[in-house]
Each structure stands twice: as C-alpha cells, then as structure tokens.
Amino acid sequence: MSCFDPAPLWTMPDDDTATTGVDSLQDILVLRPSDGVVIVQQDGQRQTCMPREAIILDPGRATTFIMNDVSRVDCLLLPSNGHTGLRHIAHDNGGLIALGHYAAAVMRGLLPMNSAALTGLAIDYMNGLVATMIDEADAPARRAAWRQDRPTISLLSLKADIEASLSQPTLSLERLATTHGVTARYFQKLFEAEGRTFSDYLLERRLERAFHMLRDGNRGDRAVSTIAFEVGFGDLSYFNRTFKKRFGATPREIRARFEAMLLDTAPEPDTLA
C-alpha cells in the first residue's frame, strides 16, 4: 500500500494492530519513502532512510517513525522469511529495485492476481526479493563478487522484471543487467537458450499486452495510440506494423471484431425480460 501525506510522527504497534492483520511473530514490514527523510527507532536502534531507500523491520515491536517532508511512503507487509531486526537497504540494492518494479506492477493491476495460486506465487517471489535485499545489505562486497563470478538470476525472475517494466520505452537489456549486477551478455544467453532474443521477447510481450487491452471492454474509450504508448511503444506506425504482422489484423480491426462478437452474443431484450 501507499500512504500519502503521512503524519510527522508514527508509533507502532498501536490499538489498531489487531484489526490490521499484523502478526508480530509472522510478519515483516518493508517501508520506503518517495521523498523527504524517515527516521526509524526500534529496540534502541536508529536508522535514517532517504528517498528510494528502504527500511525492513518487525511490525510487532515498538517502533517510532519520524517523517521529515515526506509526501508518500510505500509499505509492504509480508510473511516473515526468518529475518528479523531493523535493517537499512540502500537505493542501489538490486533486490530493492526489482521489488519496487514488481510491487508497482501488482498494485497497478498489470499482473493477474485472480487466484490463490497466483497470489501465493507473488508473495513467495516478493519474499525472495526481500531475502535477497537483506543478503546484499549484510554482505555487499561478497554479494557483488559472487554476482560477477557466478550470476544465478533465473530467466523467470528476469521475465517478471520485464513484465513489470513493459510500459517504460527505455527498457533495455543493458539497463536490466545493470540493475542485477550482471552483464548484458549473460541475460542474452538466457534467452538464446529458448531460441529467441531479448528484443523478440520484449516485442512479443508488448504486443500481447496491447492485444488484451484492445479486447478489454473497460478500455473501449481509449485510443489505439494511447494503448500503444501505455505498453511501451514510442512509434505508432511501428506498433501498427508489428501488431498486424503478429496477429494478422490491425489494432482497430481487432477491437472491431471483439466489439462485434460482444454484440452477437448479447441476449435479446425478451430474454433479458
């Protein structure tokens, strides 16, 4: 969740803890300010959190938050993965960057969460990213050397990051590689093992997302150009050309076919009555 215009002073837990679903024995809280400075005090420890950095803590322990010029705080409550205590996470932490993109995609409804199985996978993935954040924060030098010598980023994790960033026109293999601390060539090899390239996969995912958006009745009032830009295309003619090559019809034709199908399957007035 995101909290806008937070109060200058917070304390946790409070009288509402029982109704928020927080279990001091099972949960951890990740907190990240979008701007300003947050000072967190817990168990005699004190941490200062700057914009785009994060703090990980046990929400069941007495905690004080001091907000200085903070307009928004992003919070993530997850089942504990065994890590406890107050921890500071730097803004360039690879796990934090990946978590930010993935959580943003979930909150914006860009990833399907319409079943318990999918929700469970999302929780497990984000919990894994939190564990990675802590691991990197505890031993940054060892983690950096380990990533260089033996990168183990899976293709599934890479695809999840791509899915969360499809709307960004500047998304590139080099940018993702820098985020994860590996070479672009390493990621390219992951795709080559599937018999494709990163560019082919990125184009395919953008086109497929555009296809589903064009067939979404809730987006019927959005122009084709708007949808193209929302999935990361910067050139409308290129979008139309590649879309027709992929689906055998233009975006407008796909939308028209879907609307016609809805009309054909609509019940007759007598049936409705």
C-alpha positions as CSV (number, residue, x, y, z in Angstrom):
1,M,0.0,0.0,0.0
2,S,1.0,3.7,-0.3
3,C,0.4,6.3,2.4
4,F,0.1,9.8,1.1
5,D,0.9,12.9,3.3
6,P,1.8,10.8,6.4
7,A,1.7,12.3,9.8
8,P,5.1,13.7,11.1
9,L,5.2,11.1,13.9
10,W,4.1,7.4,13.8
11,T,4.2,4.8,16.5
12,M,3.7,1.0,16.1
13,P,2.1,-1.2,17.2
14,D,-1.0,0.7,18.3
15,D,-4.5,-0.2,19.4
16,D,-5.5,-1.0,15.8
17,T,-2.8,-3.7,15.3
18,A,-5.3,-6.5,16.0
19,T,-7.5,-5.3,13.1
20,T,-4.7,-4.7,10.5
21,G,-3.7,-8.4,10.2
22,V,-0.2,-7.8,11.6
23,D,1.2,-10.8,13.5
24,S,4.3,-9.8,15.4
25,L,5.6,-13.4,15.2
26,Q,5.0,-13.9,11.5
27,D,5.2,-10.6,9.6
28,I,7.9,-8.2,8.4
29,L,7.4,-4.7,7.1
30,V,9.3,-3.0,4.2
31,L,8.9,0.8,4.2
32,R,10.3,3.1,1.5
33,P,9.8,6.9,1.3
34,S,9.4,8.6,-2.1
35,D,10.9,11.8,-0.8
36,G,12.0,13.5,2.3
37,V,13.7,11.6,5.2
38,V,12.3,9.0,7.6
39,I,14.0,8.2,10.9
40,V,13.0,4.8,12.4
41,Q,13.7,3.9,16.0
42,Q,13.2,0.3,17.3
43,D,14.8,-1.7,20.2
44,G,17.3,1.1,20.9
45,Q,18.4,1.2,17.2
46,R,18.0,4.2,14.9
47,Q,18.1,4.2,11.1
48,T,17.7,7.1,8.7
49,C,16.0,6.3,5.4
50,M,16.4,8.6,2.4
51,P,14.2,8.7,-0.8
52,R,14.1,5.4,-2.7
53,E,15.9,3.6,0.1
54,A,14.1,1.2,2.4
55,I,13.8,0.0,6.0
56,I,12.9,-3.6,7.0
57,L,11.6,-4.1,10.4
58,D,9.4,-6.3,12.7
59,P,6.0,-4.5,12.9
60,G,5.1,-6.2,16.1
61,R,7.9,-4.4,18.1
62,A,7.6,-0.9,19.5
63,T,8.7,1.4,16.7
64,T,8.8,5.2,16.2
65,F,8.7,6.8,12.7
66,I,9.7,10.5,12.3
67,M,8.7,11.9,8.9
68,N,10.5,14.9,7.6
69,D,9.0,16.4,4.4
70,V,7.6,13.1,3.3
71,S,4.7,13.2,0.8
72,R,4.4,9.4,0.3
73,V,5.5,6.2,2.0
74,D,5.2,2.8,0.2
75,C,4.7,-0.1,2.6
76,L,4.8,-3.8,2.0
77,L,3.7,-6.3,4.7
78,L,4.8,-9.9,4.1
79,P,5.0,-13.2,6.0
80,S,8.4,-13.4,7.8
81,N,11.1,-15.4,6.0
82,G,13.1,-15.8,9.2
83,H,14.9,-12.4,9.1
84,T,14.2,-10.0,12.0
85,G,15.6,-6.8,13.3
86,L,15.9,-3.2,12.0
87,R,17.7,-3.1,8.6
88,H,18.6,-0.3,6.2
89,I,18.5,-1.0,2.5
90,A,20.4,1.3,0.1
91,H,18.8,2.7,-3.0
92,D,21.0,0.7,-5.4
93,N,20.3,-2.6,-3.8
94,G,19.3,-4.9,-6.7
95,G,16.7,-6.8,-4.7
96,L,15.0,-3.5,-3.7
97,I,15.0,-2.2,-7.3
98,A,13.4,-5.5,-8.6
99,L,10.9,-5.4,-5.7
100,G,9.9,-1.9,-6.5
101,H,9.1,-2.7,-10.1
102,Y,7.3,-5.9,-9.3
103,A,5.2,-4.4,-6.5
104,A,4.3,-1.4,-8.6
105,A,3.0,-3.8,-11.4
106,V,0.9,-5.7,-8.9
107,M,-0.6,-2.5,-7.4
108,R,-1.4,-1.2,-10.9
109,G,-3.2,-4.4,-11.8
110,L,-0.7,-5.2,-14.6
111,L,-0.2,-8.7,-13.3
112,P,-3.0,-11.2,-12.8
113,M,-3.8,-12.0,-9.1
114,N,-7.2,-13.6,-9.6
115,S,-6.5,-16.9,-7.8
116,A,-5.0,-18.1,-4.6
117,A,-2.2,-19.9,-6.5
118,L,-1.1,-16.7,-8.3
119,T,-1.3,-14.7,-5.1
120,G,0.8,-17.3,-3.4
121,L,3.4,-17.2,-6.1
122,A,3.6,-13.4,-6.0
123,I,4.1,-13.5,-2.2
124,D,6.8,-16.1,-2.5
125,Y,8.6,-14.1,-5.2
126,M,8.4,-10.8,-3.2
127,N,9.6,-12.6,-0.1
128,G,12.5,-14.0,-2.1
129,L,13.4,-10.5,-3.2
130,V,13.3,-9.2,0.4
131,A,15.7,-12.1,1.4
132,T,18.0,-11.0,-1.4
133,M,17.8,-7.4,-0.3
134,I,18.9,-8.4,3.2
135,D,21.6,-10.7,1.9
136,E,23.1,-7.9,-0.2
137,A,22.8,-5.4,2.6
138,D,24.6,-7.7,5.1
139,A,27.5,-8.5,2.8
140,P,27.6,-6.1,-0.2
141,A,31.2,-6.8,-1.1
142,R,30.7,-10.6,-1.0
143,R,27.4,-10.3,-3.0
144,A,29.0,-8.1,-5.6
145,A,31.9,-10.5,-6.2
146,W,29.5,-13.5,-6.2
147,R,27.2,-11.9,-8.8
148,Q,30.2,-11.2,-11.1
149,D,31.7,-14.7,-10.7
150,R,28.5,-16.8,-10.6
151,P,25.3,-15.0,-11.6
152,T,22.2,-17.0,-10.8
153,I,19.4,-14.7,-11.9
154,S,16.8,-17.0,-13.4
155,L,15.0,-16.4,-16.7
156,L,11.7,-16.5,-14.8
157,S,12.8,-13.6,-12.5
158,L,14.1,-11.6,-15.5
159,K,10.8,-12.1,-17.2
160,A,8.9,-10.9,-14.1
161,D,11.0,-7.7,-14.1
162,I,10.3,-7.2,-17.8
163,E,6.6,-7.6,-17.2
164,A,6.7,-5.0,-14.5
165,S,8.5,-2.5,-16.8
166,L,6.8,-3.0,-20.1
167,S,5.3,0.5,-20.1
168,Q,8.8,2.1,-20.0
169,P,10.0,2.9,-23.5
170,T,13.6,3.0,-22.3
171,L,13.6,-0.6,-21.1
172,S,16.7,-2.4,-22.4
173,L,18.8,-5.4,-21.7
174,E,21.7,-3.3,-20.6
175,R,19.5,-1.5,-18.0
176,L,18.2,-4.8,-16.6
177,A,21.7,-6.2,-16.5
178,T,23.0,-3.1,-14.5
179,T,20.1,-3.5,-12.1
180,H,21.0,-7.1,-11.4
181,G,24.8,-6.6,-11.4
182,V,25.5,-8.9,-14.3
183,T,26.5,-8.5,-18.0
184,A,24.0,-8.0,-20.8
185,R,25.6,-11.0,-22.5
186,Y,24.6,-13.2,-19.5
187,F,21.0,-12.3,-19.9
188,Q,21.1,-12.7,-23.7
189,K,22.4,-16.2,-23.2
190,L,19.3,-17.0,-21.1
191,F,17.1,-16.0,-23.9
192,E,19.2,-17.8,-26.5
193,A,18.6,-21.0,-24.6
194,E,15.0,-20.6,-25.5
195,G,15.8,-19.9,-29.1
196,R,15.0,-16.2,-29.1
197,T,16.5,-12.8,-28.3
198,F,15.6,-10.3,-25.6
199,S,14.3,-7.9,-28.3
200,D,12.0,-10.5,-29.7
201,Y,10.6,-11.4,-26.3
202,L,10.1,-7.7,-25.3
203,L,8.2,-7.0,-28.5
204,E,6.1,-10.1,-28.1
205,R,5.0,-9.2,-24.6
206,R,4.2,-5.6,-25.5
207,L,2.1,-6.8,-28.5
208,E,0.3,-9.4,-26.4
209,R,-0.5,-6.9,-23.7
210,A,-1.8,-4.4,-26.3
211,F,-3.9,-7.2,-27.8
212,H,-5.6,-7.9,-24.5
213,M,-6.1,-4.2,-23.7
214,L,-7.8,-3.8,-27.1
215,R,-10.2,-6.6,-26.2
216,D,-10.8,-5.2,-22.7
217,G,-14.3,-3.8,-22.5
218,N,-13.2,-1.4,-19.7
219,R,-10.7,0.2,-22.1
220,G,-13.1,0.7,-25.1
221,D,-12.8,4.5,-24.8
222,R,-9.0,4.6,-25.0
223,A,-7.5,5.4,-28.4
224,V,-5.3,2.9,-30.1
225,S,-2.4,5.3,-29.8
226,T,-2.9,5.6,-26.1
227,I,-2.7,1.9,-25.6
228,A,0.4,1.7,-27.8
229,F,2.2,4.2,-25.6
230,E,0.9,2.5,-22.4
231,V,2.7,-0.7,-23.4
232,G,6.0,1.0,-24.2
233,F,5.8,1.8,-27.9
234,G,7.2,5.2,-28.9
235,D,6.4,4.9,-32.6
236,L,2.8,4.4,-33.6
237,S,3.5,3.3,-37.1
238,Y,6.0,0.7,-35.9
239,F,3.3,-0.5,-33.4
240,N,0.7,-0.9,-36.1
241,R,3.0,-2.6,-38.5
242,T,4.4,-5.2,-36.0
243,F,0.9,-5.7,-34.5
244,K,-0.6,-6.7,-37.9
245,K,2.4,-9.0,-38.6
246,R,1.8,-10.7,-35.2
247,F,-2.0,-11.0,-35.2
248,G,-2.9,-10.8,-38.9
249,A,-5.0,-7.7,-38.4
250,T,-4.6,-4.1,-37.4
251,P,-5.3,-2.9,-33.8
252,R,-8.5,-1.2,-34.9
253,E,-9.7,-4.4,-36.7
254,I,-9.0,-6.5,-33.6
255,R,-11.0,-4.1,-31.5
256,A,-13.9,-4.0,-34.0
257,R,-14.0,-7.8,-34.2
258,F,-14.2,-8.0,-30.4
259,E,-17.0,-5.4,-30.2
260,A,-18.9,-7.2,-33.0
261,M,-18.5,-10.5,-31.1
262,L,-20.0,-8.9,-28.0
263,L,-23.0,-7.7,-29.9
264,D,-23.5,-11.1,-31.5
265,T,-23.5,-12.8,-28.1
266,A,-25.7,-10.2,-26.3
267,P,-29.1,-11.6,-25.2
268,E,-32.2,-10.5,-26.9
269,P,-34.4,-8.0,-25.0
270,D,-37.2,-10.6,-24.5
271,T,-34.6,-12.9,-22.9
272,L,-33.4,-10.2,-20.6
273,A,-37.0,-9.6,-19.5
